[in-house]
Amino acid sequence: MVRSRQVARKPASLSHVEAAALPLAGLTAWQSLVDTAQVGPGTRVLIHAAAGGVGHLAVQIAKARGAYVIGTAGSAKHDFVRSLGADEVIDYTAVAFEDVVEPVDVVLDLVGGETRRRSLEVLAEGGLLIPLPRGLDVSQEAAGRGLRVAPVIVEPDYRGLEHLAELAGSGRLKVSVSRELPLAQAAEAHRYIDGGGATGKTVLTVIALS
């Protein structure tokens, strides 16, 4: 059973596949950037893995809120990330992002590991690191530098879904689905995602939709 307060109406502009790809990734980005970081006009935001399932939505949400957005991605995905509205795109395979990024107010870390620790280097005083997925804990090191760390646990949120639907319906949020596979090919979907070639979301189809 699904409670009414956990759902929102699908925008007519989204296909069923695009709509299926939006809620979890979209709420992850929304609750991180809007509810937690409260990004707005003039906020400088660095988003790691900006071409990924959560990242590509986060770029658009931050831009819709008026933020200045910097994304990291491999060079082959730069045009895609720029098409989302990113102001700067950095090839993390060619340069150390901490050497070229001017101080930012918020880092949305969708990579983890040493990227998380290195992200502290680019935060302005009082800046906020949002670590996803869970893993390396840099909260004590951050506190010693006058920085903040705020992990996010995504929750059902119909108001957030309504905001996402409004953005999608107005054309300010596009859901990119790079590949659609039947549920029986779930293992192949994981291999595709783990291979690093995906942009946007990969969707498993459970039933045929007309």
ZIWO-V411764 format. One record per pair of residues at least 4 apart in sequence whose ideal C-beta (glycine too) atoms are under 7 Angstrom apart, sorted by sequence separation. I is the first residue (numbers start at 1). J is the second residue. If there is no record, write none. Layout:
# ZIWO-V411764
I&J ; I&J
This chain:
# ZIWO-V411764
2&6 ; 10&14 ; 14&18 ; 15&19 ; 16&20 ; 17&21 ; 18&22 ; 21&25 ; 22&26 ; 23&27 ; 24&28 ; 25&29 ; 26&30 ; 27&31 ; 28&32 ; 29&33 ; 30&34 ; 31&35 ; 32&36 ; 33&37 ; 34&38 ; 39&43 ; 51&55 ; 52&56 ; 54&58 ; 55&59 ; 57&61 ; 58&62 ; 59&63 ; 60&64 ; 61&65 ; 63&67 ; 73&77 ; 77&81 ; 78&82 ; 79&83 ; 82&86 ; 91&95 ; 95&99 ; 97&101 ; 111&115 ; 112&116 ; 114&118 ; 115&119 ; 119&123 ; 123&127 ; 138&142 ; 139&143 ; 140&144 ; 141&145 ; 157&161 ; 158&162 ; 159&163 ; 160&164 ; 161&165 ; 162&166 ; 163&167 ; 164&168 ; 165&169 ; 166&170 ; 181&185 ; 185&189 ; 186&190 ; 187&191 ; 188&192 ; 189&193 ; 190&194 ; 191&195 ; 198&202 ; 2&7 ; 14&19 ; 30&35 ; 31&36 ; 32&37 ; 34&39 ; 50&55 ; 51&56 ; 62&67 ; 73&78 ; 81&86 ; 90&95 ; 92&97 ; 95&100 ; 142&147 ; 167&172 ; 168&173 ; 192&197 ; 193&198 ; 33&39 ; 39&45 ; 49&55 ; 50&56 ; 63&69 ; 109&115 ; 123&129 ; 142&148 ; 167&173 ; 192&198 ; 62&69 ; 82&89 ; 90&97 ; 109&116 ; 142&149 ; 168&175 ; 181&188 ; 47&55 ; 73&81 ; 81&89 ; 181&189 ; 10&19 ; 50&59 ; 120&129 ; 164&173 ; 193&202 ; 59&69 ; 71&81 ; 90&100 ; 109&119 ; 119&129 ; 139&149 ; 192&202 ; 47&58 ; 78&89 ; 90&101 ; 138&149 ; 47&59 ; 59&71 ; 107&119 ; 129&142 ; 179&192 ; 189&202 ; 71&86 ; 107&122 ; 116&131 ; 189&204 ; 55&71 ; 69&85 ; 70&86 ; 73&89 ; 75&91 ; 107&123 ; 45&62 ; 69&86 ; 70&87 ; 74&91 ; 134&151 ; 69&87 ; 70&88 ; 71&89 ; 72&90 ; 104&122 ; 120&138 ; 129&147 ; 131&149 ; 186&204 ; 68&87 ; 74&93 ; 75&94 ; 103&122 ; 104&123 ; 105&124 ; 117&136 ; 179&198 ; 70&90 ; 72&92 ; 98&118 ; 103&123 ; 104&124 ; 109&129 ; 116&136 ; 126&146 ; 127&147 ; 128&148 ; 129&149 ; 130&150 ; 131&151 ; 132&152 ; 178&198 ; 50&71 ; 101&122 ; 103&124 ; 106&127 ; 109&130 ; 112&133 ; 117&138 ; 120&141 ; 125&146 ; 178&199 ; 183&204 ; 45&67 ; 47&69 ; 50&72 ; 51&73 ; 59&81 ; 63&85 ; 105&127 ; 106&128 ; 107&129 ; 108&130 ; 109&131 ; 110&132 ; 113&135 ; 116&138 ; 120&142 ; 128&150 ; 130&152 ; 178&200 ; 183&205 ; 39&62 ; 45&68 ; 49&72 ; 50&73 ; 98&121 ; 104&127 ; 105&128 ; 107&130 ; 109&132 ; 112&135 ; 113&136 ; 176&199 ; 177&200 ; 178&201 ; 179&202 ; 180&203 ; 181&204 ; 182&205 ; 183&206 ; 43&67 ; 44&68 ; 45&69 ; 46&70 ; 47&71 ; 48&72 ; 60&84 ; 98&122 ; 106&130 ; 112&136 ; 123&147 ; 176&200 ; 177&201 ; 178&202 ; 181&205 ; 29&54 ; 33&58 ; 40&65 ; 41&66 ; 45&70 ; 59&84 ; 60&85 ; 72&97 ; 120&145 ; 176&201 ; 180&205 ; 28&54 ; 39&65 ; 40&66 ; 51&77 ; 59&85 ; 175&201 ; 177&203 ; 34&61 ; 40&67 ; 59&86 ; 120&147 ; 25&53 ; 29&57 ; 33&61 ; 39&67 ; 56&84 ; 25&54 ; 29&58 ; 33&62 ; 51&80 ; 51&81 ; 26&57 ; 30&61 ; 34&65 ; 50&81 ; 70&101 ; 25&57 ; 29&61 ; 70&104 ; 50&86 ; 58&108 ; 46&101 ; 55&110 ; 54&110 ; 46&104 ; 52&110 ; 45&104 ; 44&104 ; 45&105 ; 48&108 ; 44&105 ; 45&106 ; 46&107 ; 47&108 ; 48&109 ; 49&110 ; 43&105 ; 48&110 ; 49&111 ; 43&106 ; 45&108 ; 48&111 ; 39&106 ; 48&115 ; 37&106 ; 33&108 ; 32&108 ; 46&122 ; 37&128 ; 37&130 ; 36&130 ; 32&130 ; 32&132 ; 64&167 ; 28&132 ; 64&172 ; 64&173 ; 60&172 ; 61&173 ; 60&173 ; 36&150 ; 60&174 ; 36&152 ; 57&173 ; 80&199 ; 32&152 ; 56&176 ; 31&152 ; 77&199 ; 31&154 ; 28&154 ; 31&157 ; 27&154 ; 31&160 ; 24&154 ; 27&157 ; 30&160 ; 27&160 ; 30&163 ; 27&161 ; 30&164 ; 23&161 ; 26&164 ; 22&164 ; 56&199 ; 56&200 ; 22&168 ; 53&200 ; 51&199 ; 53&201 ; 6&156 ; 8&158 ; 7&158 ; 6&158 ; 5&158 ; 8&161 ; 22&175 ; 7&161 ; 8&162 ; 11&165 ; 14&168 ; 21&175 ; 13&168 ; 9&165 ; 13&169 ; 21&177 ; 8&165 ; 11&168 ; 18&175 ; 11&169 ; 18&177 ; 17&177 ; 14&175 ; 17&180 ; 25&201 ; 21&201 ; 21&203 ; 20&203 ; 17&203 ; 16&209
